[in-house]
Amino acid sequence: MKNNPNSNQSQFDKKGQAWSARFSEPVSDLVKRYTASVDFDKRLAMFDIQGSLAHAQMLEAVKVISPQDRADIERGMAQIQSEIQAGTFIWLLDLEDVHLNIEKRLVELVGDAGKRLHTGRSRNDQVATDIRLWLRDQIDQLIELLKQLRRALATVALEHSSTILPGFTHMQVAQPVTFGHHLLAYAEMFGRDTQRLIDCRTRVNILPLGAAALAGTSFPIDRPLVAKLLGFDGVCLNSLDAVSDRDFAIEFVSACALIMTHISRLSEEIVIWMSPRVGFIDLADRFCTGSSIMPQKKNPDVPELARGKTGRVNGHLVALLTLMKGQPLAYNKDNQEDKEGLFDTADTVRDTLTIFADMVPGITVKADNMRAAALQGFATATDLADYLVKRGVPFRDAHEAVAHAVRECETKGCDLADLSVAELQKFHPSVQDDVHAVLTLEGSVAARNHIGGTAPEQVQRAAQTILTALS
């Protein structure tokens, strides 16, 4: 098609704005910078092109544009896509956002066909569609990364299904558990995170395009066709809600905040476990840094930074909730502020999960230190109480008897397992010669042989179930 330069310019003034004919003076440079979003929303470019191509196909199907117009649009979009991928596309601040930048370039390339593309839509429903397309892709990536992390946790758990360490409550030694069982707790958390993202995706995957600015359009559009072309499960049923809804973004960031909370809890434990005062594990060098002044230091920077980045994602969630809380229907410029926090959340969680899925398999477990720690703090006291209960002693009486035994051990500086049968019988006559079998660490964990218990057999079964499900 031969382009008419004057015709092409009619849509955009000399500064490039598509809407400037209404105004008597240009926007100031400061306001341009303040209101423009192209610096960050240009990452939506490929999704913007994808949505535009589907829109053009629909416009041709309902005979709003000609087959030649659609062919020209597709040709122009193919060149624009190539330019963006090659890094030669020129992004202009004057054009405000990703949509107008692409549209102006399309008009330059194909003339009037490019101008007809915006028929029956607005930037309001266009950006809502772009974000949903982008977010759907991000969710799919995060789901896969969560699978990789769960696979890593389950693999290490299977290897250490019998490795004993102390379980804690209130950061005090409580009962012995296996390291594999401990790691599988996080596999469960990340499993719930996966389910939340899958559930969130169902609400993301609804098409807003066709709502236009806020009231719909008078053109005979076929919204279900566009939804089918773009892989959406359905269409937004209210045009006002379609352009102003950001629930899906809030829900996504909320799910990500929970992912990062679980990452942060795991990070805290890794930092504690790696401390020389605890010495349960070591991390591969590539996940740590040293000190500029203390040559002996090996700092767990990755888990420490992950704890910090959790606050960053939490902040984005609060910002999005605050952004939406006072908005009347329908679209408002406030919604431009939804993107940077949303983009940063996805980037942060994606990078964090990628690193942790690589870091977990490289954890070096110091089983002897774990076992030595489990022997401190009378970790098998509950087992002794259970032993007495199984011999007919009421639990509260058994609890009191064991408490007295613990106090005796504290005085003597020994463990419950170090007391003789005769010494234990002083606290309750039901103690028999078989008592020491329940006071060993191995006996304690083996006794928890039920679904969800820490017995090695149960840990192996649970880890294998996860690995099978993820295969």
C-alpha positions in Angstrom: 0.0 0.0 0.0 1.3 3.5 -0.9 1.4 5.6 2.2 0.0 9.2 2.3 2.3 11.1 4.6 -0.3 13.8 5.3 -2.9 11.1 6.0 -0.6 9.3 8.4 0.2 12.5 10.3 -3.5 13.3 10.9 -3.8 10.8 13.7 -0.8 12.1 15.5 0.3 15.7 15.9 3.9 16.8 15.5 4.6 15.7 19.0 3.1 12.3 18.4 0.0 12.3 20.7 -3.1 10.6 19.3 -5.5 12.7 21.3 -3.9 16.2 21.0 -6.5 17.8 18.6 -8.7 18.5 21.6 -6.0 20.7 23.4 -4.8 24.2 22.8 -1.3 23.8 24.2 1.1 21.0 24.4 1.8 19.0 27.5 4.9 20.2 29.4 8.0 18.0 29.4 7.7 17.4 33.1 4.1 16.2 32.8 5.1 14.0 29.9 7.7 12.3 32.1 5.4 12.1 35.0 2.5 10.5 33.1 4.4 8.3 30.6 4.6 4.6 31.2 6.5 3.5 28.1 9.8 3.0 30.0 8.2 0.1 31.9 5.2 -1.0 30.0 7.2 -1.7 26.8 7.7 -5.2 28.2 4.1 -5.8 27.2 5.0 -5.2 23.5 4.8 -8.8 22.3 1.5 -9.3 24.2 0.2 -6.1 22.8 1.0 -7.3 19.3 -0.6 -10.7 20.0 -3.8 -9.0 21.2 -3.9 -6.6 18.2 -3.5 -9.4 15.7 -6.5 -11.3 17.3 -8.5 -8.0 17.2 -7.7 -7.5 13.6 -8.7 -11.0 12.7 -12.0 -10.5 14.5 -12.6 -7.1 12.8 -12.1 -8.8 9.4 -14.4 -11.7 10.4 -17.2 -9.2 11.2 -16.4 -7.2 8.0 -15.4 -4.0 9.8 -12.0 -4.1 8.0 -11.1 -5.6 4.7 -8.9 -8.7 4.2 -6.3 -6.4 2.7 -6.3 -4.2 5.9 -5.8 -7.3 8.0 -2.9 -8.5 5.7 -1.3 -5.1 5.9 -1.7 -5.1 9.7 -0.1 -8.5 10.0 2.8 -7.5 7.7 3.4 -4.3 9.7 3.2 -6.1 13.1 5.7 -8.8 11.9 8.2 -6.0 11.1 7.6 -4.3 14.4 8.1 -7.5 16.3 11.3 -8.1 14.5 12.5 -4.6 15.3 11.7 -5.0 19.0 13.4 -8.4 19.1 16.5 -6.9 17.4 16.5 -3.9 19.7 16.2 -1.4 16.9 12.6 -0.2 17.6 12.6 3.4 18.7 10.5 4.0 21.8 9.3 7.6 22.1 8.4 9.2 25.5 6.1 11.6 23.6 3.9 8.6 22.7 3.3 7.8 26.4 2.9 4.1 26.3 3.6 0.8 24.5 0.3 0.9 22.7 0.7 4.3 21.0 4.4 3.6 20.2 3.4 0.4 18.3 0.4 2.0 16.7 2.3 5.0 15.3 5.0 2.7 13.9 2.3 0.5 12.4 0.7 3.6 10.7 4.2 4.5 9.4 4.6 1.1 7.9 1.1 0.3 6.5 -0.8 3.6 6.4 -4.6 3.7 6.8 -4.9 0.0 7.7 -2.9 0.8 10.8 -5.3 3.5 11.7 -8.3 1.2 11.4 -6.8 -1.3 13.9 -8.1 0.7 16.9 -11.7 0.4 15.7 -13.9 -1.0 18.4 -11.4 -0.8 21.2 -9.8 1.6 23.6 -6.4 1.7 25.4 -8.4 0.9 28.5 -9.5 -2.6 27.4 -6.3 -3.0 25.4 -4.0 -2.6 28.4 -6.2 -4.8 30.5 -5.9 -7.5 27.9 -2.2 -7.1 27.5 -1.6 -7.4 31.3 -3.7 -10.5 31.5 -1.8 -12.1 28.6 1.5 -11.2 30.2 0.4 -12.3 33.6 -0.9 -15.6 32.4 2.6 -16.3 30.9 4.2 -15.3 34.2 2.0 -17.6 36.2 2.8 -20.5 33.9 6.5 -19.8 34.5 6.2 -19.6 38.2 4.2 -22.8 38.4 7.0 -24.6 36.6 9.6 -23.1 38.9 7.6 -24.1 42.0 7.6 -27.6 40.6 11.4 -27.5 40.2 11.8 -26.3 43.8 9.5 -29.0 45.2 11.3 -31.6 43.2 14.6 -30.5 44.7 13.2 -30.5 48.2 11.7 -33.9 47.8 14.9 -35.3 46.3 17.0 -34.1 49.2 14.3 -35.3 51.6 14.4 -38.8 50.2 18.1 -38.9 50.6 17.9 -37.8 54.2 14.7 -39.6 55.3 16.6 -41.1 58.3 18.9 -38.1 59.1 17.8 -36.9 62.6 17.8 -33.3 63.8 16.0 -31.6 66.6 12.5 -30.3 65.9 11.8 -26.9 67.6 8.9 -25.1 69.1 9.6 -21.6 70.5 13.1 -22.2 69.2 13.6 -24.7 72.0 14.4 -28.4 71.3 11.0 -30.2 71.2 11.2 -33.6 69.6 13.5 -35.4 67.2 12.4 -35.3 63.5 14.2 -36.2 60.3 15.7 -33.7 58.0 13.7 -35.1 55.2 10.5 -34.6 57.1 11.5 -31.0 57.8 12.2 -30.3 54.1 8.9 -31.8 53.1 7.1 -29.2 55.2 8.3 -26.6 52.7 7.4 -28.9 49.8 3.9 -28.8 51.2 3.9 -25.0 51.5 5.1 -24.6 47.9 2.5 -27.1 46.8 -0.2 -24.8 48.2 1.4 -21.9 46.5 1.2 -23.8 43.2 -2.5 -24.4 43.8 -3.1 -20.8 44.5 -1.4 -19.7 41.3 -3.4 -22.3 39.3 -6.6 -21.0 40.9 -5.6 -17.3 40.3 -4.9 -18.2 36.6 -8.6 -19.0 36.1 -9.6 -15.5 36.9 -6.7 -13.9 35.0 -7.7 -15.8 31.9 -10.8 -13.8 31.1 -10.9 -11.4 28.1 -11.6 -7.7 28.7 -11.1 -6.7 25.1 -14.4 -5.4 23.6 -15.3 -3.3 26.7 -13.7 -0.4 24.8 -13.3 2.7 27.0 -16.0 1.7 29.5 -19.4 1.1 27.8 -18.6 -1.4 25.1 -18.7 -0.5 21.4 -21.3 0.1 18.7 -19.4 -2.1 16.2 -20.6 -5.7 15.6 -17.6 -7.3 17.4 -17.3 -11.0 18.2 -15.7 -11.1 21.7 -15.9 -15.0 22.0 -13.9 -15.2 18.8 -11.1 -13.0 20.2 -11.2 -15.0 23.4 -10.7 -18.2 21.5 -7.9 -16.8 19.4 -6.0 -15.6 22.5 -6.7 -18.8 24.6 -8.9 -17.1 27.1 -11.6 -19.2 28.9 -14.3 -16.6 28.6 -15.0 -12.8 28.4 -15.6 -10.2 31.1 -19.4 -9.9 31.4 -19.5 -6.2 32.4 -17.7 -3.5 30.4 -17.2 -1.2 33.3 -15.7 -3.9 35.4 -13.6 -5.2 32.5 -11.6 -2.0 32.2 -11.3 -1.1 35.9 -10.8 -4.5 37.5 -7.4 -5.2 38.9 -8.5 -7.9 41.3 -6.6 -10.5 39.3 -3.3 -8.5 39.8 -3.9 -8.1 43.5 -4.7 -11.8 43.8 -1.5 -12.7 41.9 0.7 -10.4 44.1 -1.0 -11.8 47.2 -0.1 -15.4 46.1 3.4 -14.2 45.4 3.6 -12.6 48.9 2.8 -16.0 50.3 5.4 -17.7 48.1 8.0 -15.2 49.4 6.9 -15.7 53.0 7.6 -19.4 52.6 10.9 -18.6 50.9 11.7 -16.3 53.8 10.9 -18.9 56.4 13.2 -21.4 54.7 15.8 -18.7 54.3 15.8 -18.0 58.0 16.3 -21.6 58.8 19.2 -21.9 56.2 20.9 -18.9 57.8 20.5 -20.4 61.3 21.6 -23.9 60.2 24.7 -22.5 58.4 25.9 -20.6 61.4 29.0 -22.2 62.9 27.2 -22.2 66.3 24.7 -24.6 64.8 26.6 -26.1 61.9 23.8 -28.2 60.4 24.5 -27.4 56.8 26.7 -25.7 54.3 25.8 -23.9 51.1 27.7 -24.1 47.8 30.2 -21.2 47.5 28.3 -19.8 44.5 25.4 -18.8 46.8 27.6 -17.0 49.3 29.9 -14.1 49.6 32.8 -13.1 51.8 33.7 -10.1 53.9 35.8 -7.2 52.8 37.6 -7.2 56.2 37.2 -10.7 57.7 38.9 -13.3 55.5 37.3 -16.2 57.3 33.7 -15.3 56.6 31.3 -17.2 54.3 28.0 -15.3 54.3 24.7 -16.8 53.2 23.8 -13.8 51.1 21.2 -15.5 48.9 18.8 -16.5 51.7 19.5 -13.3 53.6 18.6 -11.2 50.5 15.5 -13.4 49.9 14.3 -12.5 53.4 14.7 -8.8 52.4 13.0 -9.2 49.1 9.9 -10.7 50.8 9.3 -7.2 52.3 9.6 -5.8 48.8 6.8 -8.1 47.5 4.7 -7.5 50.6 5.0 -3.7 49.9 3.8 -4.2 46.3 0.7 -6.0 47.6 -0.1 -3.1 50.0 0.5 -0.6 47.3 -1.9 -2.3 44.9 -4.6 -2.6 47.5 -4.2 1.0 48.4 -4.2 2.0 44.7 -7.6 0.4 44.1 -9.4 1.2 47.4 -10.7 4.7 46.4 -11.3 4.4 42.7 -14.7 5.0 41.3 -15.8 3.3 38.1 -14.5 3.0 35.5 -10.9 3.4 34.3 -8.7 6.0 36.1 -5.1 7.1 35.4 -4.3 5.7 38.9 -4.3 2.3 37.2 -1.0 3.1 35.4 0.6 2.6 38.8 -0.4 -1.1 38.9 2.3 -2.2 36.5 5.7 -1.5 38.1 4.9 -3.3 41.3 3.3 -6.1 39.4 6.2 -6.5 37.1 8.7 -6.3 39.9 6.8 -8.9 41.9 6.9 -11.4 39.0 10.6 -10.7 38.4 11.5 -11.0 42.1 9.6 -14.3 42.6 10.9 -15.8 39.3 14.5 -15.0 40.1 14.2 -16.2 43.7 12.6 -19.5 42.8 15.1 -20.1 40.0 18.0 -19.6 42.5 16.5 -21.7 45.3 15.7 -24.6 42.9 19.4 -24.6 42.1 20.6 -24.0 45.7 18.6 -26.7 47.6 20.2 -29.7 45.8 23.7 -28.4 46.6 23.1 -28.2 50.4 25.7 -30.1 52.3 24.2 -31.8 55.3 26.2 -32.2 58.5 24.4 -35.2 59.9 26.6 -35.7 63.0 26.0 -32.1 64.1 22.3 -32.5 63.7 22.3 -35.7 65.7 24.4 -34.2 68.5 22.0 -31.3 68.7 19.0 -33.6 68.9 20.6 -35.3 71.9 20.3 -32.0 73.8 17.2 -30.6 75.4 15.6 -33.9 76.3 14.0 -34.3 72.9 12.6 -37.8 73.8 10.7 -36.6 76.9 7.4 -36.9 75.2 8.3 -40.4 74.1 8.8 -41.3 77.8 5.4 -39.8 78.7 3.8 -41.8 75.8 5.5 -44.9 77.1 3.9 -44.5 80.5 0.5 -43.7 79.0 0.6 -47.0 77.0 1.0 -48.7 80.3 -2.2 -47.2 81.7 -0.8 -44.1 83.3 -3.1 -41.0 82.8 -1.4 -38.6 80.5 -1.2 -35.7 83.0 0.3 -38.1 85.6 2.8 -39.3 83.0 3.6 -35.7 82.1 4.3 -34.8 85.7 6.5 -37.8 86.2 8.6 -37.1 83.2 9.0 -33.4 84.2 10.5 -34.6 87.5 12.8 -36.9 85.6 13.9 -34.0 83.4 14.6 -31.8 86.4 16.8 -34.7 87.8 18.7 -34.9 84.6 19.3 -31.1 84.6 20.8 -31.4 88.1 23.0 -34.3 87.1 23.9 -32.9 83.7 22.8 -36.0 81.7 20.1 -37.0 79.3 17.0 -39.1 80.0 18.6 -42.0 78.1 21.5 -41.9 80.6 19.3 -42.8 83.6 19.1 -46.4 84.6 15.8 -48.3 84.8 16.0 -48.1 88.5 16.5 -44.4 88.5 13.5 -43.9 86.1 11.3 -46.1 88.3 11.8 -43.6 91.1 9.6 -41.2 89.0 7.0 -43.9 88.2 6.9 -47.6 88.9 5.4 -48.5 85.5 8.9 -48.1 83.9 10.1 -51.5 82.7 13.4 -52.8 81.2 12.3 -51.9 77.7 12.1 -48.2 78.4 15.4 -47.2 76.7 14.1 -48.4 73.3 11.8 -45.4 73.3 14.4 -43.0 74.5 16.7 -43.3 71.5 16.4 -40.8 68.7 15.8 -43.6 66.1 13.1 -45.1 68.3 11.4 -41.8 68.7 11.2 -40.9 65.0 10.3 -44.5 64.0 7.3 -44.5 66.4 5.7 -41.7 64.4 4.8 -44.1 61.6 1.6 -42.7 60.3 0.5 -40.4 57.4 2.2 -37.1 58.0 4.6 -38.4 60.6 8.3 -38.1 60.7 9.1 -41.9 60.6 11.7 -42.6 57.8 9.2 -44.9 56.1 6.6 -42.1 55.9 9.1 -39.6 54.7 10.2 -41.8 51.9 6.6 -42.5 50.9 5.7 -38.8 51.0 8.8 -37.7 49.1 8.2 -40.4 46.4 4.6 -39.3 46.1 5.7 -35.7 45.3 8.3 -36.8 42.9 5.9 -39.1 41.1 3.3 -36.3 40.8 5.9 -33.9 39.4 7.4 -36.4 36.9 
